[in-house]
Amino acid sequence: MKLDCRGIIVPMLTPFRENGDLDEVGLRKLTNFLIEKGMHILFPAGSTGEGWALTREERKRVFEIVIAESAGRVPVYAGTGAISTRESIYLTQMAENCGADAAVLITPFYIAPTGEELYEHYAAIAKATSLPLFPYNNPNRTGGVNLSAEVIVRLSSIDNVVGIKDSSGNLALTRQYIEQTPPDFAVCQGQDAIFFPSFVIGCCAAVAATANVAPDLVSEIYAAFIAGDYERSQRAQSHIAALRRALSLGTFPAVLKEAMVMLGMPMGPARAPVTSLSRDAVQKLRKVLQSMGVLSG
């Protein structure tokens, strides 16, 4: 199975009302905003979208809204990862029934599966759906669970395992994925601070949480690289790296949600136990956004 996966994939924030309920109007607005800004693929209910905090019903509604509002203008890759294989299959089949174009599945968290267990996990999901699948490697958020190149090479032989989102930050591992899998296997970089070098070594796409806040800058990294203007690409990358560093001002994704408030697109609070930023952190974030040129003084 081949999938044309190129450009900027946005792991969308999930807007909530102040009472914590899903903000469907805000989600429609965000969907259109990102498409109008030229984002190539939308990715709802991932880590950035607080998929871990959504109920099954909420996740389904998020899929339905983003897919309906996109109206075929861009592909929608649904976040369907969970701790158990059974739940991952349920969520992936739900996404398929909603009309998603692909599914992105973070490795099981809380537990620490072996390489063989990870292979069997993804193989079982692939067997249960016809959707193209992207295993998602993010050891920093899964207690050190890491998808080795060996496991990914084995998974790449399964017809509907079409790529990987790699947020390990380990470019040596990313390069192994690229070099050891078939040419049409889509290796996507998920660490915003290293998009440019990832394109250099052969990544086909960037999964950019920061694109919620600075879609123009993230687009510039990719567009300039494709055009051969590496200096302009690296300049845009340096601004995005500053925003990525600013994410440490609060618990993810509270910083991104606060940034959207500053830009006039409130996303509501993050789900508890994540809390809002301190006053000092808000001031520091404002300065970062101003230095990037995405917020006027």
C-alpha positions as CSV (number, residue, x, y, z in Angstrom):
1,M,0.0,0.0,0.0
2,K,1.4,3.4,-1.0
3,L,0.4,6.7,0.6
4,D,1.5,10.1,-0.6
5,C,2.7,11.5,2.7
6,R,4.6,14.7,2.3
7,G,4.9,18.2,3.8
8,I,3.6,19.4,7.1
9,I,1.3,17.3,9.3
10,V,-0.3,19.2,12.1
11,P,-1.1,17.4,15.4
12,M,-4.1,19.5,16.2
13,L,-4.9,21.0,19.6
14,T,-8.3,20.0,20.9
15,P,-10.3,23.1,21.9
16,F,-12.3,22.9,25.1
17,R,-14.8,25.2,26.7
18,E,-14.0,26.7,30.1
19,N,-16.1,23.9,31.7
20,G,-13.9,21.3,30.1
21,D,-16.4,20.1,27.4
22,L,-15.4,19.7,23.8
23,D,-15.6,23.0,21.9
24,E,-17.0,21.9,18.6
25,V,-17.2,25.4,17.1
26,G,-13.6,26.0,18.1
27,L,-12.5,22.7,16.5
28,R,-14.2,23.6,13.2
29,K,-12.6,27.0,13.3
30,L,-9.1,25.5,14.0
31,T,-9.6,23.0,11.2
32,N,-10.3,25.7,8.6
33,F,-7.6,27.9,9.9
34,L,-4.9,25.2,9.5
35,I,-6.2,24.3,6.0
36,E,-6.3,27.9,4.9
37,K,-2.7,28.3,6.2
38,G,-1.6,25.6,3.8
39,M,-1.1,22.7,6.1
40,H,-0.9,19.4,4.1
41,I,-2.3,16.9,6.6
42,L,-4.4,17.2,9.8
43,F,-3.8,14.9,12.7
44,P,-6.5,15.1,15.4
45,A,-6.4,13.4,18.9
46,G,-2.7,12.8,19.1
47,S,-0.5,13.8,22.0
48,T,-0.9,17.5,21.2
49,G,-4.7,17.0,21.0
50,E,-4.8,15.4,24.5
51,G,-6.0,12.1,23.0
52,W,-5.0,10.5,26.3
53,A,-7.7,12.6,28.1
54,L,-10.5,12.1,25.6
55,T,-13.3,9.5,26.1
56,R,-14.1,7.2,23.2
57,E,-17.2,9.3,22.4
58,E,-15.2,12.5,22.5
59,R,-12.5,11.1,20.2
60,K,-15.1,9.9,17.8
61,R,-16.7,13.3,17.7
62,V,-13.3,15.0,17.1
63,F,-12.7,12.7,14.2
64,E,-16.2,13.3,12.8
65,I,-15.8,17.1,13.0
66,V,-12.3,17.4,11.5
67,I,-13.1,15.0,8.7
68,A,-16.4,16.7,7.9
69,E,-15.0,20.2,8.1
70,S,-12.0,19.2,6.0
71,A,-14.4,18.0,3.3
72,G,-11.6,16.2,1.4
73,R,-9.4,19.3,1.1
74,V,-6.6,17.6,3.0
75,P,-6.1,14.1,4.4
76,V,-6.9,13.4,8.0
77,Y,-4.7,11.0,10.0
78,A,-6.5,10.0,13.3
79,G,-4.7,9.5,16.5
80,T,-5.7,6.0,17.7
81,G,-2.9,4.8,20.0
82,A,-3.7,3.3,23.4
83,I,-2.1,1.1,26.1
84,S,-3.7,-2.1,25.0
85,T,-3.9,-3.8,21.6
86,R,-7.6,-4.3,22.0
87,E,-8.3,-0.6,22.7
88,S,-6.0,0.4,19.8
89,I,-7.9,-1.8,17.4
90,Y,-11.2,-0.4,18.7
91,L,-10.1,3.2,18.2
92,T,-8.6,2.5,14.8
93,Q,-11.7,0.8,13.5
94,M,-13.7,3.7,14.8
95,A,-11.5,6.1,12.9
96,E,-11.9,4.0,9.8
97,N,-15.7,4.1,10.1
98,C,-15.5,7.9,10.5
99,G,-13.7,8.2,7.2
100,A,-10.1,8.9,8.3
101,D,-7.4,8.5,5.7
102,A,-4.8,6.9,8.0
103,A,-4.1,6.2,11.7
104,V,-1.2,7.2,13.9
105,L,-0.6,5.0,16.9
106,I,1.8,5.8,19.7
107,T,3.5,2.9,21.4
108,P,1.8,1.5,24.5
109,F,2.6,3.5,27.5
110,Y,2.7,2.8,31.2
111,I,3.9,-0.7,30.4
112,A,7.3,-1.5,28.7
113,P,6.7,-4.0,25.9
114,T,9.6,-5.9,24.3
115,G,10.4,-5.5,20.6
116,E,8.6,-8.7,19.8
117,E,5.5,-7.5,21.7
118,L,5.6,-4.2,19.9
119,Y,5.7,-6.0,16.5
120,E,2.8,-8.2,17.4
121,H,0.9,-5.2,18.7
122,Y,1.1,-3.3,15.4
123,A,0.7,-6.4,13.3
124,A,-2.6,-7.3,15.1
125,I,-3.9,-3.7,14.5
126,A,-2.9,-3.9,10.8
127,K,-4.8,-7.1,10.4
128,A,-7.9,-5.6,12.0
129,T,-8.2,-2.5,9.7
130,S,-7.6,-1.5,6.1
131,L,-6.4,1.9,7.1
132,P,-2.8,2.9,6.4
133,L,-1.0,2.9,9.8
134,F,1.9,4.9,11.2
135,P,3.5,3.5,14.4
136,Y,4.5,6.5,16.5
137,N,7.8,6.4,18.4
138,N,8.1,8.9,21.4
139,P,10.2,7.3,24.2
140,N,10.2,10.6,26.2
141,R,6.4,10.3,26.7
142,T,6.1,6.5,27.0
143,G,8.5,5.7,29.8
144,G,11.4,4.9,27.4
145,V,9.5,2.5,25.1
146,N,11.4,2.7,21.8
147,L,10.7,1.4,18.4
148,S,14.0,-0.1,17.1
149,A,14.9,0.0,13.5
150,E,14.7,-3.8,13.5
151,V,11.0,-3.7,14.6
152,I,10.2,-1.0,12.0
153,V,11.9,-2.9,9.2
154,R,9.8,-6.0,10.1
155,L,6.6,-3.9,10.2
156,S,7.4,-2.2,6.9
157,S,6.8,-5.5,5.2
158,I,3.1,-5.4,6.3
159,D,1.1,-3.9,3.5
160,N,-0.8,-1.3,5.4
161,V,2.0,-0.2,7.8
162,V,3.1,2.7,5.6
163,G,5.3,4.9,7.7
164,I,6.5,6.0,11.1
165,K,6.2,9.2,13.2
166,D,9.6,9.5,15.0
167,S,9.7,11.9,18.0
168,S,12.7,10.2,19.6
169,G,14.9,13.2,18.6
170,N,17.6,10.6,17.7
171,L,18.6,11.5,14.1
172,A,20.8,8.4,14.0
173,L,17.7,6.2,14.6
174,T,15.7,8.3,12.1
175,R,18.4,7.7,9.5
176,Q,18.2,3.9,10.2
177,Y,14.5,4.0,9.6
178,I,15.0,5.8,6.2
179,E,17.9,3.6,5.1
180,Q,16.6,0.2,6.1
181,T,12.9,0.5,4.9
182,P,11.5,0.5,1.4
183,P,11.8,3.9,-0.5
184,D,8.0,4.5,-0.3
185,F,7.9,4.0,3.5
186,A,7.1,7.4,5.0
187,V,9.5,8.5,7.7
188,C,8.1,11.6,9.4
189,Q,10.0,13.7,11.9
190,G,8.0,14.6,15.1
191,Q,10.6,16.8,16.9
192,D,10.0,20.4,15.8
193,A,13.5,21.6,16.6
194,I,15.1,19.3,14.0
195,F,12.9,19.5,11.0
196,F,15.5,20.9,8.7
197,P,18.2,18.3,9.3
198,S,15.5,15.6,9.1
199,F,14.6,16.8,5.6
200,V,18.3,16.7,4.7
201,I,18.6,13.0,5.6
202,G,15.4,12.1,3.8
203,C,12.3,12.5,6.0
204,C,9.3,13.1,3.8
205,A,7.2,15.1,6.3
206,A,7.2,17.0,9.6
207,V,4.7,16.4,12.3
208,A,4.7,19.9,13.8
209,A,2.9,20.7,17.1
210,T,4.2,24.2,16.7
211,A,2.3,24.6,13.4
212,N,-0.9,25.2,15.5
213,V,0.7,28.5,16.6
214,A,3.1,29.3,13.7
215,P,1.9,27.6,10.6
216,D,3.6,30.1,8.3
217,L,7.0,29.5,9.8
218,V,6.7,25.8,9.8
219,S,5.5,25.8,6.2
220,E,8.5,28.0,5.3
221,I,11.0,25.4,6.6
222,Y,9.5,22.8,4.2
223,A,8.8,25.0,1.2
224,A,12.3,26.7,1.4
225,F,13.9,23.3,1.7
226,I,12.1,21.9,-1.3
227,A,13.0,25.0,-3.3
228,G,16.7,24.5,-2.4
229,D,16.9,27.7,-0.3
230,Y,18.5,26.1,2.7
231,E,19.5,29.4,4.3
232,R,15.9,30.5,4.5
233,S,14.8,27.0,5.7
234,Q,17.3,27.1,8.5
235,R,16.3,30.6,9.5
236,A,12.7,29.6,9.8
237,Q,13.9,26.5,11.7
238,S,15.7,28.6,14.3
239,H,12.5,30.5,15.1
240,I,10.5,27.3,15.5
241,A,13.3,25.9,17.7
242,A,12.8,28.8,20.1
243,L,9.1,28.0,20.4
244,R,9.9,24.4,20.9
245,R,12.2,25.3,23.8
246,A,9.4,27.5,25.3
247,L,7.2,24.4,25.7
248,S,9.1,23.7,28.9
249,L,7.4,26.8,30.4
250,G,4.4,24.5,31.3
251,T,3.1,21.0,31.1
252,F,2.4,20.0,27.5
253,P,0.2,21.2,25.8
254,A,-0.7,24.2,28.0
255,V,2.0,26.4,26.4
256,L,0.5,25.9,23.0
257,K,-3.0,26.6,24.2
258,E,-1.8,29.8,25.9
259,A,0.0,30.9,22.8
260,M,-3.2,30.5,20.8
261,V,-5.0,32.7,23.3
262,M,-2.4,35.4,22.6
263,L,-3.0,35.0,18.9
264,G,-6.8,35.5,19.3
265,M,-7.9,31.9,19.0
266,P,-8.7,30.5,22.4
267,M,-8.4,26.8,22.9
268,G,-9.7,26.6,26.4
269,P,-7.9,24.9,29.3
270,A,-5.9,21.7,29.0
271,R,-7.5,18.7,30.7
272,A,-6.6,18.2,34.4
273,P,-4.2,17.4,35.9
274,V,-2.5,19.9,33.5
275,T,-2.9,23.5,34.7
276,S,-2.6,26.9,33.2
277,L,0.7,28.7,33.0
278,S,2.0,30.9,35.8
279,R,2.0,34.7,35.2
280,D,5.8,34.7,34.8
281,A,5.6,31.9,32.2
282,V,3.0,33.8,30.2
283,Q,5.2,36.8,30.1
284,K,8.2,34.7,28.9
285,L,6.0,33.0,26.3
286,R,4.8,36.4,25.0
287,K,8.4,37.5,24.5
288,V,9.2,34.3,22.6
289,L,6.3,34.8,20.2
290,Q,7.2,38.5,19.7
291,S,10.8,37.5,18.9
292,M,9.5,35.0,16.3
293,G,7.4,37.7,14.6
294,V,4.1,35.8,15.1
295,L,2.9,38.3,17.8
296,S,3.1,42.0,17.5
297,G,4.6,44.1,20.3
